[in-house]
């Protein structure tokens, strides 16, 4: 879970990123493209969607995963991530020279929709693919890109995010974690909280204060901290159902090489805010409960008493898909992400998700003998739901952003 | 986020069309309900704005569904009630390829279901008929049973005064209840499948959604301006957190309604049209309530323009029972395409037109509605005030 700072984000889309990075530079990995990746580049969005659907259908039929609600947060399965990557469906927007497919946010959108709708386990590569990879593409040094991006595209590396702090929830700029300059890098001290799956990740991207000068939004820097590290303590924060995916991460004079600075020292705020359109507007904001809805509708003896509710769901879902795709399209076209559009998708989408949990429980009352899978999904959705409207920017904060942008 | 073309930045021609429409009604009083004897209405007809979307083979200037939606939205955002285009579009939708299209004075009726014909006669009551005068003939969908197969066609009826009870809706627009008692009818020769009737209903819902979205944009912009200018507690209302929450909710609802309308107009998918109708109806309720709350007592004054919009929002949703009807029709549409119980995700997918979202490399021109709306694309750049005919 990442709390999110308010404010607009500047930024470039993949098209501009490609220009920035220089497509004519010597390719690092193009010779290593898998056959699947080559196929991807010539596919239409429709073909790609159907291929993603076939892949998850086959995985499900083979019993290689169990559908889960919130599978992008709590479905952690490194082997699945690798198999998905072998299909060319991880790191799709990363440049081909870094092992990606050089495709657009819309390509990622259609694949992610199918994976989330099936409840496939995506958490092992989620943050690496959704925001760390794109951030490294835009801001990372060449050495950093060479080291991490091919691994991200192969689905073999897991990243956690260290943004929130015990005393800085929605007000991210109030971070206290400090990174003091030392010879060859920084010494990191402080505590991050709500870092999903940090206990099993290979690295965590930390937002830390490197300077007290200027406004509080200045002087922040993003650092990549490799895990495990003897000076980093990862403590579990059990969820209300006893599950463990959140963590508190404490850095006790952790040394971070200057080579592991992501982007520019002091520009961390701008960089983090630039990731938010990716984070707020994606299909994970309206499809987290789709596996539950599919299961309960399939088992209910006809959703007759809830026909209107189902039609209402379809209407809202359809609209949200379009709005989310609009943001992805803008990113694909290289437009600067629109903070209002992304916030609208997030707020409306997560409200729908919360309501669908109630709807699913009403439908479930009509199921004579609910399957163990359905029972598990019902419980899972109940305990995950409170987080829907908090993570990635609490609804109240998002609405404040929207209102301020509108009024000016 | 301002103006009704927020989601259509990729089509500057629609902006030009909207400008032309606004200019064409600039002489009308804001909030006016125009009648056929008004100069603005006559000028509107002379410029053939009422025939946007009508194919050239029927004497129209052509145009896409997005053009039609743009015209309706723009009028409602002024707001001015001038239903000539909607009447013409629904007439065309009902007639299909029948060649009565050049006639004026035809008034389409759209009951919930085609009316059965018994011994050459029909008995029906149709509420909420737009009654602006000037109609000489009614077009009534009628149900037929040809050799056991359910089809429908059109009956053409003369208008008889004793059948008509005229009133006004909440927005002051003339409406009529038609009581047809054993009226003798002549059924036209065409026979259509029931699915085509749902397509006509989809167009009707889409037109209502377009008007609602236009009015919603008007309310949103009015409310934004008001809370930014009105000061209370020594600061603008917009600086109060609780006001900001309300503003954001308004903006979200309008954005969702716009997005639904956009995809429906872009694809011509009947299910999307019903979804757009439902989103617009939902937004109308929320936005009307919140905008009045944020305006305080000022919003309740006839002198202040908010009521011109909100009365339209309430009238158009109530008289069509839009929230409920659009869901019923949406459900029917989806169930015809897929088995919801089989797989809910496939039901969600049934509302998506294959190929949507478009591949990044494709252009806007490929997304014109493929059927009867694909006759002419509005790709020229008309000058301000240009008539639809001159737009070609």
Interface residues (C-beta under 8 A of the other chain):
Chain A: X44 X45 X46 X104 X106 X109 X110 X117 X118 X290 X293 X294 X297 X298 X300 X302 X303 X307 X308 X310 X311 X312 X314 X315 X316 X317 X318 X319 X320 X321 X322 X323 X325 X326 X328 X329 X332 X333 X340 X341 X344 X347 X348 X396 X398 X399 X400 X402 X403 X404 X405 X406 X407 X408
Chain B: X1 X2 X7 X224 X227 X228 X236 X238 X241 X243 X244 X245 X247 X248 X249 X251 X252 X255 X256 X259 X260 X262 X263 X271 X272 X274 X275 X278 X279 X324 X326 X327 X328 X330 X331 X334 X340 X341 X342 X343 X344 X345 X347 X348 X351 X352 X354 X355 X357 X358 X359 X360
